[in-house]
């Protein structure tokens, strides 16, 4: 179907362009913008929206199908 649309439109059936908005670097933020972003983080923590490193590892492993190797402190020594 995509190929037939390319032939019918004599090109791609959608625009090919990168998004105009880019993430803002911390150095480019004003003090007020930085304070607002940091406050969002503080509010998120207060609301209990936090994950341990193990939880994040498990979520990423599940999402990307990665097998986890569980290391204990005793395994490192």
N, C-alpha and C positions, 0 to 999 in steps of 0.2 A: 504494500500500500504506500509506503514512503516513497519507493521508487516511482510509482505512477504519479504521485503528487509532484515529485521533482520534475518529471517530464511535462506534466500539464502546466506547471507554473514556470517552467524553464529556469528552475533554481530551487533552493531550499524552501519548504513551505512554512518557514518560521525565520525570525530574525536571528542572526548570529552576532551577538555582541556581549561584551562583558558588562556586569552591573556597574552603574555609575558610582554608587556609594561604596566607599572603602571604610574599613574599621579605622577609627581615629587612634593615633598613637598617643600615649600618655603625655609625651612631651609637647604635643600640639594642643592639649586641653587647657582651658582656663582653670583657675583654682576652683571656681564654682562647678564646672563640669566634672572635675575630678572628685570633688566632695560629693556630688550627686551620685556618681557611679559607686563610690565607696559606701555611701549610705544604702544603696540598693543591696550591696553585699551584706552589710550589717543586718538589714531588715530580713534578708533571706535566712541568715543564721538564726535570728530570733524566732522566726516562724518554724524552725526545725527542719529546714530544707538543707540538710547536711548529709554527707556520705563519708564513710571511712574509706581508707585506701583499698582495703579488701573488697568492699562493696563496689567501688569503681572498677577494680580489676575484674570482678565477676561480671559486671554489666558489659564491659568491653569484650570480655571473652565470649559471652553469650551472643552479643550483637555481631561480632566478627568471626565467630566460630574458632576462637583461639583456645587451645588446650592450656590450662594453667598448670604451672609447676609450683606447688606450695612449698615455700621455704620457711623453715623455723630458724630462730636464732642459733639453735644447736647445729643446724645444717651448715651454717656459714663458717663456724669455727673449725 
